[in-house]
Amino acid sequence: MVILKRPPLWYPEIPLTEFLKRKAKKLRNKYAIVYPVKLTYVDFWVCVDKLTSALLNVGVKIGDRVCLFEWNSPEFEIAFNAIIQIGAIVVPLNPMSKEMEIEYVVNDSSAKIIIVRDELFSRVRNALPNIPSVKRIIVIGKRIPNTLSFDYFMEKYSSKPLTININPREDLCVLPYTSGTTGLPKGVMLTHYNITSNILQASTAFQVHENDIPLNVTPFYHIFGMLVGMLMSLYIGATQVIMKEFHRKDFCELISTYRVTYAFLVPPMFIALVSYSDLLKYDWSSLRFVANGAAPISPEVAKKFQELTGVTVYHQWGLTEASPVVAANPWYKIKVESQGIPLSDTEHKVIDPETCKELPIGEIGELVIKGPQVMKGYWNKPKDTEEAFTTINGEKWLRTGDIAKIDE
């Protein structure tokens, strides 16, 4: 039996924005974003630094939670990076969230600030009487009375040097909420080190680089789109095409217009594309791969997409508690029915869920993992955190709750 294993990597213990800015210093006038607006890397980070100054001025400090309630957009990326640059923690909200869901996440995280798109503001306004921790609301887009303006901050604040003492291994940078297997959604505590590690692991496995043009359509509020879309693009120095939300005609047009080289999708997007009667009217020749994530895709749908477009469908797997990417198919051995092999420095076992004893290859059980991308725990839920891990031979392993087997 041959065991496929990836080489080890080195993971710098630095704050996430410092990690991302390293590439930008070499690519100052290259476009970071080419659609829906054009922003060079230098302009992008100037915007981030301006918003950082504004947030500091309104009282945001290290450790504060800031809710980000926005669609995929350049403003989402600017706000995300400004928040974490201060050492505050991004709490992403699904743009489809209703008032009750907003209230739950804001109250559970004790968020101090909400940054929200103008078209989503009415839901925040309706929730305000029930979210007492919120002190400021910053609105992206049109100006709304009794709120702060994102655009005003971009116009009036300047970029200033910043010194914040962030401990990458301990300090959180993002707190995404996941339902997990049972109960109410839980905040997943992901540190700067967790995220930088997973960006390095994923970008190495996917073999992406600064000449790439990714189409980022998977939602940024979700850890999958956030990491393999937004953050990985900034790290490698790619030129992003950003879609607010998926529409198959627009998706196909953007692929052709901007000569997109890769995209990360979810199964419903693949299903919409393979049933699209105009699919073959577009030029797919620039794409190296299209990857599936967030949920399993049927081998039949993946094979049909490959047959129609000639584009490789790349499979990977993960979970929010692992930042999120855990495994991916190696390029030299893509198996449509498999989620691949673990990323660098990621270990996995299949155990008996009752006894926690390791099972032999080929037997079905619960998948457990460990690696630098695994979460610190659940926000304010020590019991749930304790139950999420198990100890095997003196080592701490994350219980994924997923049923799996390791094949040969």
C-alpha positions in Angstrom: 0.0 0.0 0.0 1.2 3.5 -0.9 0.6 6.3 1.6 0.4 9.7 -0.1 1.7 12.5 2.0 2.4 16.2 1.5 5.7 17.9 2.5 5.9 20.0 5.7 5.7 23.8 5.6 6.9 26.6 7.8 4.3 28.9 9.3 5.3 32.4 10.4 3.9 33.6 13.7 2.9 37.1 12.6 -0.5 39.0 12.5 -2.6 38.1 9.5 -2.5 41.6 7.9 1.3 41.7 8.1 1.3 38.3 6.5 -0.9 39.5 3.6 0.9 42.8 3.1 4.2 41.1 2.4 3.2 40.3 -1.2 1.5 43.6 -1.8 4.8 45.4 -1.2 6.2 43.7 -4.3 3.1 44.2 -6.4 2.2 47.8 -5.6 0.7 48.8 -9.0 -0.7 45.4 -9.9 -4.5 45.1 -9.7 -5.7 43.4 -6.5 -9.3 43.7 -7.8 -10.4 44.2 -11.4 -14.1 43.8 -11.0 -16.6 45.3 -9.9 -14.1 48.1 -9.5 -10.4 48.4 -10.2 -8.0 48.7 -7.2 -4.3 48.2 -7.2 -2.6 46.6 -4.3 -1.3 49.9 -3.0 -4.7 51.5 -3.3 -6.4 48.6 -1.6 -4.1 48.7 1.5 -4.3 52.5 1.7 -8.1 52.0 2.0 -7.6 49.4 4.7 -5.3 51.7 6.6 -7.8 54.6 6.4 -10.5 52.5 7.8 -8.2 51.2 10.5 -7.6 54.8 11.5 -11.3 55.5 11.6 -12.1 52.4 13.6 -9.4 53.3 16.2 -10.9 56.9 16.4 -14.4 55.5 17.2 -13.0 53.4 20.0 -12.4 49.9 18.5 -9.5 48.2 20.3 -7.8 44.8 20.4 -10.2 42.0 21.3 -13.4 43.9 20.4 -15.9 42.0 18.2 -17.0 43.7 15.0 -19.9 42.3 13.0 -19.5 42.5 9.2 -22.9 42.3 7.5 -22.1 42.6 3.8 -22.2 40.8 0.4 -19.0 39.8 -1.4 -17.5 43.2 -2.3 -14.2 45.1 -2.2 -15.7 46.9 0.9 -16.0 43.5 2.6 -12.3 42.9 2.0 -11.3 46.4 3.2 -13.4 46.2 6.3 -12.2 42.6 7.2 -8.6 43.6 7.0 -9.0 46.9 8.9 -10.8 45.1 11.7 -8.1 42.4 12.2 -5.3 44.9 11.7 -6.4 46.6 15.0 -6.4 43.2 16.7 -10.2 43.2 16.8 -12.2 40.2 15.8 -14.4 39.9 12.7 -17.8 38.3 13.3 -19.2 37.6 9.8 -23.0 37.7 9.3 -24.8 35.9 6.4 -26.4 38.7 4.3 -29.5 36.6 4.3 -29.8 36.7 8.1 -33.1 37.8 9.6 -33.5 39.9 12.7 -33.6 37.0 15.1 -30.4 35.5 13.7 -28.7 38.9 13.8 -29.7 39.3 17.5 -28.4 35.9 18.4 -24.9 36.3 16.9 -24.5 39.9 18.0 -25.6 39.1 21.6 -23.6 35.9 21.9 -20.4 37.6 20.6 -21.1 40.9 22.5 -20.2 42.8 19.3 -19.5 46.5 19.8 -19.7 47.7 16.1 -21.7 46.6 13.1 -20.5 47.4 9.6 -23.4 46.9 7.2 -24.4 47.5 3.6 -27.1 50.1 3.2 -29.6 47.7 1.6 -29.3 45.4 4.7 -29.5 48.2 7.3 -33.3 47.9 7.9 -32.8 44.5 9.5 -30.1 45.9 11.8 -32.4 48.8 12.7 -35.2 46.4 13.6 -32.8 44.4 15.8 -31.3 47.3 17.6 -33.6 47.4 20.6 -32.5 43.8 21.4 -28.7 44.2 20.9 -27.5 46.4 23.7 -23.8 45.8 23.2 -23.7 47.6 19.9 -22.4 51.2 20.3 -21.8 52.2 16.6 -23.1 51.3 13.2 -21.1 52.0 10.1 -23.0 51.9 6.8 -21.5 51.1 3.4 -23.3 53.0 0.6 -25.8 55.8 1.1 -25.6 57.9 4.3 -28.3 57.0 6.9 -29.1 59.3 9.9 -27.6 58.4 13.3 -25.0 56.1 11.7 -21.4 56.5 10.6 -20.5 56.5 6.9 -17.9 54.0 5.4 -17.5 56.4 2.4 -16.9 59.4 4.7 -14.1 57.4 6.5 -12.5 56.7 3.1 -12.6 60.4 2.2 -11.5 62.0 5.5 -9.1 59.7 7.2 -5.5 59.2 6.3 -3.2 56.2 6.4 -1.0 56.2 9.5 1.7 53.9 10.9 0.2 51.5 13.4 1.7 49.4 16.2 -0.5 46.8 17.8 0.8 44.0 19.9 -1.0 40.9 18.6 -0.1 37.4 19.8 -0.8 35.3 16.6 -1.1 32.0 18.4 -3.5 33.2 21.0 -5.4 36.3 19.6 -8.5 35.7 17.5 -8.9 37.3 14.1 -12.3 35.8 13.1 -15.3 34.3 14.9 -17.5 32.6 12.3 -20.7 31.0 13.6 -21.5 27.4 12.7 -24.4 25.2 13.7 -22.2 22.1 13.9 -24.1 18.9 14.4 -26.6 20.0 17.2 -27.9 23.0 19.0 -27.7 26.7 18.4 -24.8 28.2 16.3 -21.5 28.4 18.0 -18.7 30.9 17.5 -15.6 29.2 16.3 -12.4 30.8 17.7 -9.9 31.1 14.9 -6.5 32.8 15.6 -4.2 34.7 13.3 -2.0 31.6 13.3 -4.8 29.3 12.4 -5.7 31.4 9.4 -2.2 32.1 8.1 -1.4 28.4 8.4 -4.4 27.4 6.4 -3.7 30.0 3.7 -0.2 28.6 3.3 -1.5 25.0 3.3 -4.3 25.6 0.8 -2.3 27.8 -1.6 0.4 25.2 -1.7 -2.0 22.3 -2.3 -4.0 24.2 -5.0 -0.8 25.5 -6.7 -2.1 29.0 -7.1 0.1 32.0 -7.8 0.3 35.7 -8.5 -0.5 35.4 -12.2 -3.9 33.9 -11.4 -7.2 35.6 -11.9 -9.7 34.0 -9.5 -13.4 34.5 -9.7 -14.5 34.8 -6.1 -18.2 34.1 -5.9 -18.5 31.7 -2.9 -19.7 33.9 0.0 -17.0 35.7 2.0 -19.1 35.6 5.2 -18.6 31.8 5.1 -15.2 30.5 6.2 -14.8 28.7 2.8 -15.2 31.7 0.6 -13.4 33.9 3.1 -10.2 31.8 3.1 -9.9 30.2 -0.4 -11.5 33.2 -2.0 -10.6 36.5 -0.4 -7.6 35.8 1.8 -5.8 33.3 -0.4 -6.1 35.8 -3.3 -4.6 38.6 -1.3 -1.8 36.4 -0.1 -0.7 35.1 -3.5 -1.0 38.5 -5.1 -3.7 37.5 -7.6 -6.1 39.8 -9.4 -9.6 39.2 -8.2 -12.9 39.2 -10.0 -15.6 39.5 -7.2 -19.2 38.5 -7.6 -21.8 39.8 -5.1 -23.8 36.6 -5.6 -24.0 33.8 -8.1 -26.0 34.1 -11.3 -24.9 31.6 -13.9 -25.1 34.0 -16.9 -23.0 36.6 -15.2 -20.6 34.0 -14.0 -20.0 32.6 -17.5 -19.6 36.1 -18.9 -17.0 37.1 -16.3 -15.0 33.9 -16.9 -14.8 34.8 -20.6 -14.3 38.6 -20.2 -11.5 38.5 -17.6 -9.9 35.2 -18.6 -10.4 33.7 -15.1 -8.0 31.0 -14.2 -9.8 29.3 -11.3 -12.9 29.5 -9.1 -14.2 27.8 -5.9 -17.8 26.8 -6.1 -20.4 24.9 -4.1 -22.6 22.1 -5.4 -25.7 24.2 -6.3 -23.6 26.4 -8.5 -22.3 23.3 -10.4 -25.9 22.0 -10.8 -27.0 25.4 -12.2 -24.1 25.5 -14.7 -24.5 22.0 -16.1 -28.2 22.7 -16.7 -27.5 26.0 -18.4 -28.4 25.8 -22.1 -26.0 28.6 -23.1 -23.0 27.1 -21.2 -21.0 26.1 -24.3 -21.4 29.6 -25.9 -18.7 30.8 -23.5 -14.9 30.4 -23.6 -13.7 28.2 -20.8 -10.1 27.7 -22.0 -8.5 30.1 -19.5 -9.6 28.0 -16.5 -7.1 25.6 -14.9 -9.6 24.2 -12.5 -12.9 24.8 -10.7 -13.0 23.5 -7.1 -15.9 22.2 -5.1 -16.3 22.9 -1.4 -18.6 23.5 1.6 -20.6 20.3 0.8 -20.2 17.1 -1.2 -20.8 17.1 -4.9 -22.2 14.1 -6.7 -19.6 12.4 -9.0 -22.1 12.5 -11.8 -22.5 16.3 -11.7 -18.7 16.8 -11.5 -18.1 14.5 -14.4 -20.8 16.2 -16.5 -19.2 19.7 -15.8 -15.8 18.3 -16.9 -17.2 16.8 -20.0 -19.1 19.9 -21.1 -16.3 22.5 -20.4 -13.1 20.5 -20.4 -12.2 22.0 -17.0 -10.9 19.9 -14.1 -13.2 19.7 -11.1 -11.0 19.7 -8.0 -12.2 18.2 -4.8 -11.3 19.3 -1.3 -12.8 19.0 2.2 -12.9 20.9 5.4 -14.9 22.3 8.2 -15.2 25.7 10.0 -13.4 24.4 13.0 -10.3 23.8 10.8 -10.1 27.3 9.2 -11.5 25.4 7.0 -9.4 23.3 4.6 -8.3 19.9 5.8 -7.8 17.7 2.7 -7.7 18.0 -1.1 -7.0 15.8 -4.0 -3.4 15.8 -5.2 -3.1 17.0 -8.8 -1.4 13.8 -9.9 -4.2 11.6 -8.6 -7.7 13.2 -8.7 -10.4 10.9 -7.5 -13.9 12.3 -8.1 -15.4 10.1 -5.4 -12.8 11.1 -2.8 -12.0 14.3 -0.8 -8.3 13.7 -1.2 -5.4 13.5 1.2 -4.6 15.8 4.2 -2.9 19.1 3.7 0.7 19.6 4.8 1.2 19.1 8.6 -2.4 17.8 9.0 -2.9 14.4 10.5 -6.1 12.3 10.4 -7.4 9.0 11.8 -10.7 7.2 11.6 -11.9 6.1 15.0 -14.7 4.1 16.6 -17.0 7.0 17.8 -17.9 5.1 21.0 -14.5 3.9 22.1 -12.2 6.4 20.3 -10.0 3.5 19.2 -8.3 3.9 15.8 -9.8 1.7 13.1 -7.9 -0.1 10.3 -7.7 1.3 6.8 -11.0 0.5 4.9 -13.2 0.5 8.0 -15.9 3.2 8.4 -15.8 5.4 11.5 -15.6 9.0 12.7 -12.8 11.2 11.2 -10.6 13.0 13.7 -7.9 15.5 12.7 -5.1 17.7 14.1 -3.0 20.4 12.6 -2.0 24.1 12.8 -5.3 25.2 11.3 -7.5 23.6 14.0 -9.6 26.1 16.1 -8.8 27.2 19.6 -12.3 26.3 20.7 -15.9 27.5 20.8 -16.7 31.1 22.0 -17.8 31.1 25.7 -18.7 27.4 25.5 -16.0 25.4 27.5 -18.2 22.3 27.7 -18.8 22.2 23.9 -15.1 22.8 23.4 -14.1 19.9 25.6 -16.5 17.6 23.8 -15.2 18.7 20.4 -11.8 17.1 21.2 -10.5 13.7 22.2 -7.1 12.6 23.4 -5.4 9.7 21.6 -2.0 8.5 22.8 -1.5 11.7 24.7 -2.3 13.9 21.7 -5.4 16.2 21.2 -7.5 15.5 18.2 -10.6 17.4 16.8 -13.6 15.2 16.4 -15.2 16.3 13.1 -18.5 14.4 13.6 -18.1 13.2 9.9 -18.2 9.5 9.0 -15.4 8.5 6.7 -13.0 5.7 5.7 -9.4 5.8 4.5 -8.9 3.9 1.3 -5.8 2.5 -0.4 
